[in-house]
Amino acid sequence: MSSEVKIGILAVVTIALSFWGYKFLMGRNLLRASNTYYVEYPSVDLLKKATDVTINGFPVGVVTDIYMKPNDPNKRIVVVLDLNREIQVPKNTRAVIVSTSFMGDKSVMLKYDTPCSGDDCAKSGDYLIGENQGFMSYVMGGDGSLDSYMASIKNGFSELLDTLNKQLLSEESGTPLAESVQDLRKSLANLESATAQLDGLMKRSGGKIDGTLGNLNSITGNFNNKEKEINTLIDNFSTMSTQLKEADLQQTLTEVKNTVSRLQTTLATTEKTIGNVNGIMGRINAGEGTLGKMLQDEALYDDLSGLSAKADSLFTDFQARPYRYMPLKSRLKVKKFDRLDAKEDAKQAN
């Protein structure tokens, strides 16, 4: 074999290896059988060739080409996927472009509900359904919106707060903080009750308060209406004070002094009289004189008491049977009237 032939064979092998290496670097292995699928997207979010195609996170192929669909007024973009021939996907498979990091890394995820078999599987050259999914939706799941993300954070905080409330603030925990919270709740309840009672009192007393304020306004109005008269009265008092100030107070003081002197004389006389009365009462208490002897003699007191009782009995009998004391009445008539009175008394007793 000549040198030229060897050089030609080496050149062909080198070109073939270079072509295979280029395709391999672009994500396509020429030595491996594969299926080609097409996907249309309104936007590919800077998707690049050789991007991995995965199913449930497992790589099953690569993106081999990206181009804009010719003569399409909507400027849709076609992405060519090269999958291992052993991988069979349904016709309704969704090829979702997702962002896998904040740095902008992309991946194409194949999603379908149930596996396929036979005619239900997509054939090489078919179009799959294209979708786009943001990084938040990829990480958090759901629709990837900020509201969904905030809802997830809210749920997490709610669970955290519920746990803290149960461990620190519930009555069963018995912690000082829980006791303080219970005391605060009781204080707030008492304050609310007092406020309600005060509100009820204000409502019940609203009419009276309005009436009082009305009366106060009326009084104020009367004062305003009588302002001239009040000013005149004040002027009169001022004039009277001036006149009293200018009066001869020395003469008045002299008369007051004389009156006080006479009053002192009268008091001295009264004091002397009271002393005499005290002396008389002392002699009476000592049993001196007629009145003292009468007060000290018990036998005399008994005689006077008996005499008083007899006189009272006599007056009573005189009122009940005056016929006994009438002159010129015979003894027989008196007895007759006594019998009649006795019968009447007996009748009333029965």
C-alpha beads as a LAMMPS data file, in Angstrom:
LAMMPS data file: protein, C-alpha beads

350 atoms
349 bonds

1 atom types
1 bond types

-500.0 500.0 xlo xhi
-500.0 500.0 ylo yhi
-500.0 500.0 zlo zhi

Masses

1 110.0

Atoms # bond

1 1 1 0.000 0.000 0.000
2 1 1 1.453 3.270 -1.062
3 1 1 1.958 6.202 1.207
4 1 1 -0.681 8.223 -0.633
5 1 1 -3.348 5.633 0.103
6 1 1 -2.380 5.484 3.763
7 1 1 -2.526 9.266 3.989
8 1 1 -5.965 9.266 2.298
9 1 1 -7.328 6.605 4.647
10 1 1 -5.956 8.514 7.643
11 1 1 -7.563 11.714 6.389
12 1 1 -10.951 10.009 5.965
13 1 1 -10.746 8.473 9.429
14 1 1 -9.749 11.836 10.893
15 1 1 -12.634 13.600 9.185
16 1 1 -15.074 10.905 10.344
17 1 1 -13.798 11.067 13.900
18 1 1 -14.007 14.876 13.845
19 1 1 -17.603 14.760 12.545
20 1 1 -18.560 12.167 15.160
21 1 1 -16.869 14.198 17.910
22 1 1 -18.655 17.348 16.831
23 1 1 -22.028 15.582 16.854
24 1 1 -21.195 14.001 20.198
25 1 1 -20.336 17.382 21.671
26 1 1 -23.643 18.701 20.313
27 1 1 -25.401 15.908 22.203
28 1 1 -25.966 13.372 19.470
29 1 1 -24.242 10.032 19.433
30 1 1 -24.024 8.768 15.859
31 1 1 -23.178 5.282 17.065
32 1 1 -26.444 4.991 18.997
33 1 1 -29.870 4.497 17.414
34 1 1 -32.315 7.290 18.320
35 1 1 -35.701 8.811 17.512
36 1 1 -36.222 12.424 16.533
37 1 1 -39.192 14.509 17.752
38 1 1 -40.204 18.100 17.115
39 1 1 -41.742 20.574 19.544
40 1 1 -43.119 24.080 18.874
41 1 1 -42.756 26.840 21.466
42 1 1 -43.786 30.523 21.538
43 1 1 -40.519 31.166 23.406
44 1 1 -37.578 28.976 24.376
45 1 1 -36.093 31.272 27.102
46 1 1 -32.532 31.073 25.692
47 1 1 -32.629 27.279 25.419
48 1 1 -29.386 25.979 23.871
49 1 1 -28.400 22.948 21.864
50 1 1 -27.115 19.895 23.737
51 1 1 -29.531 20.625 26.601
52 1 1 -30.568 17.440 28.391
53 1 1 -34.001 15.931 27.851
54 1 1 -35.197 14.104 30.981
55 1 1 -38.037 11.968 32.245
56 1 1 -38.498 12.191 36.018
57 1 1 -34.989 13.675 36.246
58 1 1 -33.338 10.856 34.256
59 1 1 -31.581 11.946 30.984
60 1 1 -33.056 10.187 27.932
61 1 1 -31.827 12.463 25.148
62 1 1 -30.617 15.898 24.104
63 1 1 -31.697 18.952 22.143
64 1 1 -30.063 18.682 18.720
65 1 1 -31.389 21.743 16.956
66 1 1 -33.333 24.966 17.525
67 1 1 -34.717 27.104 14.720
68 1 1 -37.531 29.516 14.009
69 1 1 -40.420 28.054 12.000
70 1 1 -40.244 29.495 8.495
71 1 1 -43.106 31.565 7.097
72 1 1 -44.853 31.570 10.516
73 1 1 -46.476 34.937 11.339
74 1 1 -46.411 34.041 15.091
75 1 1 -42.641 33.416 14.957
76 1 1 -42.941 30.082 16.725
77 1 1 -39.704 28.226 17.448
78 1 1 -39.108 24.556 16.700
79 1 1 -36.908 22.477 18.991
80 1 1 -35.575 19.121 17.765
81 1 1 -35.272 16.413 20.418
82 1 1 -33.118 13.322 19.940
83 1 1 -34.210 10.487 22.268
84 1 1 -32.884 6.993 22.804
85 1 1 -34.761 4.562 20.617
86 1 1 -35.553 2.399 23.665
87 1 1 -37.592 5.265 25.113
88 1 1 -41.200 5.234 23.987
89 1 1 -43.398 8.249 24.771
90 1 1 -47.161 8.758 24.222
91 1 1 -48.471 11.029 21.487
92 1 1 -49.823 13.494 24.096
93 1 1 -46.442 13.866 25.794
94 1 1 -45.700 17.425 26.947
95 1 1 -42.134 18.684 26.437
96 1 1 -41.754 21.301 29.169
97 1 1 -38.856 23.765 29.163
98 1 1 -37.958 24.423 32.814
99 1 1 -35.365 26.595 34.544
100 1 1 -33.371 24.434 36.909
101 1 1 -31.391 27.205 38.668
102 1 1 -31.194 30.948 39.227
103 1 1 -28.262 31.024 36.803
104 1 1 -30.559 30.291 33.875
105 1 1 -29.781 26.616 33.321
106 1 1 -32.474 24.921 31.254
107 1 1 -33.790 21.438 30.792
108 1 1 -36.544 19.820 28.744
109 1 1 -38.775 17.567 30.841
110 1 1 -41.059 15.030 29.185
111 1 1 -44.320 14.622 31.068
112 1 1 -47.184 12.229 30.394
113 1 1 -49.912 10.624 32.481
114 1 1 -49.676 6.956 31.455
115 1 1 -47.099 4.920 29.486
116 1 1 -47.887 3.935 25.894
117 1 1 -47.723 0.807 23.809
118 1 1 -48.112 0.088 20.097
119 1 1 -49.946 2.728 18.061
120 1 1 -50.411 4.971 21.130
121 1 1 -46.692 5.819 21.092
122 1 1 -45.310 8.762 19.153
123 1 1 -43.188 7.858 16.125
124 1 1 -39.908 9.407 15.127
125 1 1 -40.611 12.712 13.365
126 1 1 -43.868 13.442 15.274
127 1 1 -44.608 16.742 17.014
128 1 1 -45.003 16.810 20.779
129 1 1 -46.821 19.411 22.913
130 1 1 -44.603 22.284 24.044
131 1 1 -44.892 24.111 27.411
132 1 1 -42.820 26.560 29.463
133 1 1 -42.372 26.459 33.243
134 1 1 -40.609 29.008 35.483
135 1 1 -37.992 28.272 38.127
136 1 1 -40.374 28.917 41.063
137 1 1 -42.916 26.552 39.591
138 1 1 -40.175 23.939 39.111
139 1 1 -38.963 24.292 42.719
140 1 1 -42.269 24.841 44.521
141 1 1 -44.610 23.022 42.190
142 1 1 -48.042 24.365 41.233
143 1 1 -48.409 27.275 38.843
144 1 1 -45.127 28.968 39.852
145 1 1 -46.814 32.309 40.637
146 1 1 -45.784 34.582 43.476
147 1 1 -49.178 34.082 45.122
148 1 1 -48.627 30.316 45.221
149 1 1 -45.137 30.818 46.651
150 1 1 -46.418 33.228 49.316
151 1 1 -49.249 30.811 50.108
152 1 1 -46.691 28.055 50.720
153 1 1 -44.653 30.355 52.973
154 1 1 -47.833 31.388 54.790
155 1 1 -48.781 27.767 55.405
156 1 1 -45.288 27.053 56.731
157 1 1 -45.412 30.035 59.077
158 1 1 -48.914 29.033 60.202
159 1 1 -47.685 25.577 61.150
160 1 1 -44.691 27.111 62.951
161 1 1 -46.888 29.558 64.863
162 1 1 -49.345 26.801 65.774
163 1 1 -46.480 24.736 67.172
164 1 1 -45.085 27.693 69.152
165 1 1 -48.559 28.533 70.427
166 1 1 -49.101 24.953 71.588
167 1 1 -45.679 24.664 73.233
168 1 1 -45.474 28.128 74.815
169 1 1 -48.883 29.818 75.002
170 1 1 -51.441 27.060 75.557
171 1 1 -52.928 26.481 79.017
172 1 1 -51.596 22.908 79.017
173 1 1 -47.979 24.067 78.606
174 1 1 -47.927 25.731 82.055
175 1 1 -45.152 28.143 81.079
176 1 1 -44.854 31.623 82.650
177 1 1 -45.510 33.141 79.238
178 1 1 -48.753 31.158 78.924
179 1 1 -49.841 32.304 82.403
180 1 1 -49.067 35.901 81.459
181 1 1 -51.111 35.551 78.286
182 1 1 -54.032 34.084 80.247
183 1 1 -53.861 36.961 82.740
184 1 1 -53.786 39.419 79.851
185 1 1 -56.824 37.756 78.283
186 1 1 -58.709 37.990 81.589
187 1 1 -57.733 41.649 81.938
188 1 1 -58.910 42.368 78.407
189 1 1 -62.168 40.507 79.086
190 1 1 -62.728 42.573 82.268
191 1 1 -61.903 45.742 80.359
192 1 1 -64.341 44.769 77.619
193 1 1 -67.054 44.064 80.217
194 1 1 -66.412 47.395 81.959
195 1 1 -66.500 49.190 78.610
196 1 1 -69.808 47.500 77.741
197 1 1 -71.275 48.486 81.126
198 1 1 -70.062 52.060 80.688
199 1 1 -71.516 52.140 77.200
200 1 1 -74.849 50.850 78.518
201 1 1 -74.784 53.437 81.315
202 1 1 -74.067 56.201 78.819
203 1 1 -76.924 54.991 76.617
204 1 1 -79.346 54.834 79.555
205 1 1 -78.223 58.224 80.845
206 1 1 -78.072 59.834 77.416
207 1 1 -81.444 61.538 77.813
208 1 1 -80.618 62.830 81.285
209 1 1 -77.244 64.125 80.131
210 1 1 -78.868 65.827 77.164
211 1 1 -81.459 67.345 79.493
212 1 1 -78.759 68.532 81.897
213 1 1 -76.770 70.055 79.065
214 1 1 -79.962 71.670 77.783
215 1 1 -80.641 73.125 81.238
216 1 1 -77.043 74.324 81.460
217 1 1 -77.385 75.985 78.070
218 1 1 -80.638 77.546 79.224
219 1 1 -78.992 78.842 82.414
220 1 1 -76.089 80.198 80.400
221 1 1 -78.554 81.879 78.069
222 1 1 -80.362 83.406 81.043
223 1 1 -77.061 84.685 82.390
224 1 1 -76.335 86.202 79.022
225 1 1 -79.770 87.796 78.938
226 1 1 -79.374 89.128 82.485
227 1 1 -75.866 90.400 81.904
228 1 1 -76.912 94.049 82.259
229 1 1 -78.820 93.383 85.487
230 1 1 -75.894 91.401 86.924
231 1 1 -73.510 94.227 86.050
232 1 1 -75.871 96.692 87.715
233 1 1 -76.076 94.509 90.850
234 1 1 -72.278 94.306 90.979
235 1 1 -72.081 98.078 90.649
236 1 1 -74.576 98.449 93.503
237 1 1 -72.515 96.164 95.705
238 1 1 -69.444 98.172 94.842
239 1 1 -71.226 101.395 95.736
240 1 1 -72.511 99.903 99.009
241 1 1 -69.026 98.732 99.927
242 1 1 -67.693 102.219 99.276
243 1 1 -70.411 103.755 101.425
244 1 1 -69.746 101.328 104.264
245 1 1 -66.069 102.083 104.025
246 1 1 -66.726 105.799 104.227
247 1 1 -69.176 105.480 107.173
248 1 1 -68.268 106.445 110.761
249 1 1 -67.188 103.040 112.014
250 1 1 -65.799 104.498 115.280
251 1 1 -69.286 105.303 116.570
252 1 1 -70.505 101.851 115.657
253 1 1 -67.578 100.257 117.476
254 1 1 -68.322 102.382 120.589
255 1 1 -71.958 101.240 120.612
256 1 1 -70.857 97.652 120.221
257 1 1 -68.436 98.085 123.142
258 1 1 -71.211 99.502 125.381
259 1 1 -73.512 96.641 124.399
260 1 1 -70.831 94.111 125.285
261 1 1 -70.312 95.828 128.653
262 1 1 -74.033 95.648 129.475
263 1 1 -74.082 92.021 128.378
264 1 1 -71.198 91.249 130.760
265 1 1 -73.165 92.881 133.658
266 1 1 -76.235 90.812 132.771
267 1 1 -74.167 87.649 132.685
268 1 1 -72.707 88.433 136.106
269 1 1 -76.227 88.911 137.538
270 1 1 -77.377 85.676 135.894
271 1 1 -74.398 83.826 137.326
272 1 1 -75.233 85.145 140.838
273 1 1 -78.888 84.074 140.449
274 1 1 -77.834 80.606 139.323
275 1 1 -75.592 80.381 142.405
276 1 1 -78.544 81.210 144.686
277 1 1 -80.705 78.590 142.938
278 1 1 -77.937 75.987 143.370
279 1 1 -77.791 76.859 147.104
280 1 1 -81.579 76.430 147.481
281 1 1 -81.497 73.101 145.649
282 1 1 -78.654 71.981 147.903
283 1 1 -80.659 72.762 151.074
284 1 1 -83.687 70.977 149.597
285 1 1 -81.583 67.892 148.837
286 1 1 -80.252 68.089 152.408
287 1 1 -83.823 67.948 153.798
288 1 1 -83.939 71.501 155.054
289 1 1 -87.229 73.427 154.985
290 1 1 -90.741 72.243 154.270
291 1 1 -90.087 71.198 150.671
292 1 1 -86.879 69.368 151.688
293 1 1 -88.673 67.502 154.450
294 1 1 -91.487 66.514 152.084
295 1 1 -88.950 65.167 149.569
296 1 1 -86.998 63.273 152.264
297 1 1 -90.000 61.853 154.234
298 1 1 -90.987 58.529 152.641
299 1 1 -94.011 58.001 154.908
300 1 1 -95.434 61.307 153.694
301 1 1 -94.826 60.199 150.105
302 1 1 -96.720 56.926 150.811
303 1 1 -99.622 58.779 152.430
304 1 1 -99.881 61.148 149.476
305 1 1 -99.770 58.203 147.041
306 1 1 -102.561 56.394 148.942
307 1 1 -104.631 59.575 149.093
308 1 1 -104.190 60.054 145.370
309 1 1 -105.301 56.445 144.673
310 1 1 -108.393 56.849 146.889
311 1 1 -109.280 60.132 145.237
312 1 1 -108.972 58.513 141.833
313 1 1 -111.216 55.600 142.938
314 1 1 -113.741 58.084 144.292
315 1 1 -113.840 60.032 141.035
316 1 1 -114.233 56.827 139.056
317 1 1 -117.131 55.650 141.217
318 1 1 -118.709 59.094 141.014
319 1 1 -118.599 58.945 137.195
320 1 1 -119.992 55.371 137.121
321 1 1 -122.719 55.763 139.839
322 1 1 -123.516 59.423 140.307
323 1 1 -126.897 58.532 141.896
324 1 1 -125.078 57.510 145.068
325 1 1 -123.896 61.042 145.657
326 1 1 -127.074 62.889 144.832
327 1 1 -128.815 64.400 147.878
328 1 1 -132.306 63.332 148.963
329 1 1 -131.957 59.870 147.489
330 1 1 -133.328 57.081 149.637
331 1 1 -131.242 54.100 150.581
332 1 1 -133.614 51.692 148.846
333 1 1 -133.340 53.441 145.488
334 1 1 -129.616 53.422 145.712
335 1 1 -129.612 49.639 146.282
336 1 1 -132.017 49.240 143.386
337 1 1 -129.722 51.081 141.023
338 1 1 -126.791 49.019 142.324
339 1 1 -128.623 45.791 141.441
340 1 1 -129.406 47.028 137.965
341 1 1 -125.786 47.993 137.427
342 1 1 -124.622 44.573 138.650
343 1 1 -126.937 42.821 136.162
344 1 1 -125.696 44.977 133.314
345 1 1 -122.107 44.246 134.251
346 1 1 -122.793 40.497 134.355
347 1 1 -124.535 40.627 131.011
348 1 1 -121.602 42.407 129.396
349 1 1 -119.160 39.919 130.942
350 1 1 -121.129 36.966 129.421

Bonds

1 1 1 2
2 1 2 3
3 1 3 4
4 1 4 5
5 1 5 6
6 1 6 7
7 1 7 8
8 1 8 9
9 1 9 10
10 1 10 11
11 1 11 12
12 1 12 13
13 1 13 14
14 1 14 15
15 1 15 16
16 1 16 17
17 1 17 18
18 1 18 19
19 1 19 20
20 1 20 21
21 1 21 22
22 1 22 23
23 1 23 24
24 1 24 25
25 1 25 26
26 1 26 27
27 1 27 28
28 1 28 29
29 1 29 30
30 1 30 31
31 1 31 32
32 1 32 33
33 1 33 34
34 1 34 35
35 1 35 36
36 1 36 37
37 1 37 38
38 1 38 39
39 1 39 40
40 1 40 41
41 1 41 42
42 1 42 43
43 1 43 44
44 1 44 45
45 1 45 46
46 1 46 47
47 1 47 48
48 1 48 49
49 1 49 50
50 1 50 51
51 1 51 52
52 1 52 53
53 1 53 54
54 1 54 55
55 1 55 56
56 1 56 57
57 1 57 58
58 1 58 59
59 1 59 60
60 1 60 61
61 1 61 62
62 1 62 63
63 1 63 64
64 1 64 65
65 1 65 66
66 1 66 67
67 1 67 68
68 1 68 69
69 1 69 70
70 1 70 71
71 1 71 72
72 1 72 73
73 1 73 74
74 1 74 75
75 1 75 76
76 1 76 77
77 1 77 78
78 1 78 79
79 1 79 80
80 1 80 81
81 1 81 82
82 1 82 83
83 1 83 84
84 1 84 85
85 1 85 86
86 1 86 87
87 1 87 88
88 1 88 89
89 1 89 90
90 1 90 91
91 1 91 92
92 1 92 93
93 1 93 94
94 1 94 95
95 1 95 96
96 1 96 97
97 1 97 98
98 1 98 99
99 1 99 100
100 1 100 101
101 1 101 102
102 1 102 103
103 1 103 104
104 1 104 105
105 1 105 106
106 1 106 107
107 1 107 108
108 1 108 109
109 1 109 110
110 1 110 111
111 1 111 112
112 1 112 113
113 1 113 114
114 1 114 115
115 1 115 116
116 1 116 117
117 1 117 118
118 1 118 119
119 1 119 120
120 1 120 121
121 1 121 122
122 1 122 123
123 1 123 124
124 1 124 125
125 1 125 126
126 1 126 127
127 1 127 128
128 1 128 129
129 1 129 130
130 1 130 131
131 1 131 132
132 1 132 133
133 1 133 134
134 1 134 135
135 1 135 136
136 1 136 137
137 1 137 138
138 1 138 139
139 1 139 140
140 1 140 141
141 1 141 142
142 1 142 143
143 1 143 144
144 1 144 145
145 1 145 146
146 1 146 147
147 1 147 148
148 1 148 149
149 1 149 150
150 1 150 151
151 1 151 152
152 1 152 153
153 1 153 154
154 1 154 155
155 1 155 156
156 1 156 157
157 1 157 158
158 1 158 159
159 1 159 160
160 1 160 161
161 1 161 162
162 1 162 163
163 1 163 164
164 1 164 165
165 1 165 166
166 1 166 167
167 1 167 168
168 1 168 169
169 1 169 170
170 1 170 171
171 1 171 172
172 1 172 173
173 1 173 174
174 1 174 175
175 1 175 176
176 1 176 177
177 1 177 178
178 1 178 179
179 1 179 180
180 1 180 181
181 1 181 182
182 1 182 183
183 1 183 184
184 1 184 185
185 1 185 186
186 1 186 187
187 1 187 188
188 1 188 189
189 1 189 190
190 1 190 191
191 1 191 192
192 1 192 193
193 1 193 194
194 1 194 195
195 1 195 196
196 1 196 197
197 1 197 198
198 1 198 199
199 1 199 200
200 1 200 201
201 1 201 202
202 1 202 203
203 1 203 204
204 1 204 205
205 1 205 206
206 1 206 207
207 1 207 208
208 1 208 209
209 1 209 210
210 1 210 211
211 1 211 212
212 1 212 213
213 1 213 214
214 1 214 215
215 1 215 216
216 1 216 217
217 1 217 218
218 1 218 219
219 1 219 220
220 1 220 221
221 1 221 222
222 1 222 223
223 1 223 224
224 1 224 225
225 1 225 226
226 1 226 227
227 1 227 228
228 1 228 229
229 1 229 230
230 1 230 231
231 1 231 232
232 1 232 233
233 1 233 234
234 1 234 235
235 1 235 236
236 1 236 237
237 1 237 238
238 1 238 239
239 1 239 240
240 1 240 241
241 1 241 242
242 1 242 243
243 1 243 244
244 1 244 245
245 1 245 246
246 1 246 247
247 1 247 248
248 1 248 249
249 1 249 250
250 1 250 251
251 1 251 252
252 1 252 253
253 1 253 254
254 1 254 255
255 1 255 256
256 1 256 257
257 1 257 258
258 1 258 259
259 1 259 260
260 1 260 261
261 1 261 262
262 1 262 263
263 1 263 264
264 1 264 265
265 1 265 266
266 1 266 267
267 1 267 268
268 1 268 269
269 1 269 270
270 1 270 271
271 1 271 272
272 1 272 273
273 1 273 274
274 1 274 275
275 1 275 276
276 1 276 277
277 1 277 278
278 1 278 279
279 1 279 280
280 1 280 281
281 1 281 282
282 1 282 283
283 1 283 284
284 1 284 285
285 1 285 286
286 1 286 287
287 1 287 288
288 1 288 289
289 1 289 290
290 1 290 291
291 1 291 292
292 1 292 293
293 1 293 294
294 1 294 295
295 1 295 296
296 1 296 297
297 1 297 298
298 1 298 299
299 1 299 300
300 1 300 301
301 1 301 302
302 1 302 303
303 1 303 304
304 1 304 305
305 1 305 306
306 1 306 307
307 1 307 308
308 1 308 309
309 1 309 310
310 1 310 311
311 1 311 312
312 1 312 313
313 1 313 314
314 1 314 315
315 1 315 316
316 1 316 317
317 1 317 318
318 1 318 319
319 1 319 320
320 1 320 321
321 1 321 322
322 1 322 323
323 1 323 324
324 1 324 325
325 1 325 326
326 1 326 327
327 1 327 328
328 1 328 329
329 1 329 330
330 1 330 331
331 1 331 332
332 1 332 333
333 1 333 334
334 1 334 335
335 1 335 336
336 1 336 337
337 1 337 338
338 1 338 339
339 1 339 340
340 1 340 341
341 1 341 342
342 1 342 343
343 1 343 344
344 1 344 345
345 1 345 346
346 1 346 347
347 1 347 348
348 1 348 349
349 1 349 350
